[in-house]
Structure formats: structure tokens, C-alpha cells
Amino acid sequence: MKDFHCCATCQHFKAEKKAEGMKYYCSRLGYETKTNYKFNCWTPTKQVINLMNKKNPS
């Protein structure tokens, strides 16, 4: 999980292109964030779950 856990891999991560540059935020919390930030509320996307399962099969 340590290789995958970051805001950019969360299903709540959103990116918007603005005139002044990219804006990244959490749609769940409503806060601006960065791609590499980590929070305990992380909910990975299905694609990331599949990658984690391939790397560490149960």
C-alpha cells in the first residue's frame, strides 16, 4: 500500500485546469490538496486496487 497511497490515487481526488494553473482538491473533504499528500480517509480507485492486488496477491 505504501507505493500507492496518495491523494492522486484516491477516488475523491479531482483536478481542474485553471488560467493560473492546475488546481487539485478532494471532493469528499472539499479541501485543496496536492497529488502526493496522504490522508487516513484514502479510498483508492478500482484501478489502484487492481494494481495492489497484482503486486500483493492474498
C-alpha positions, 0 to 999 in steps of 0.5 A: 500500500505504501507505493500507492497511497496518495491523494492522486490515487484516491477516488475523491481526488479531482483536478481542474485546469485553471488560467493560473494553473492546475488546481487539485482538491478532494471532493469528499473533504472539499479541501485543496490538496496536492497529488502526493499528500496522504490522508487516513480517509484514502479510498483508492480507485478500482484501478489502484486496487487492481494494481495492489492486488497484482503486486500483493496477491492474498 
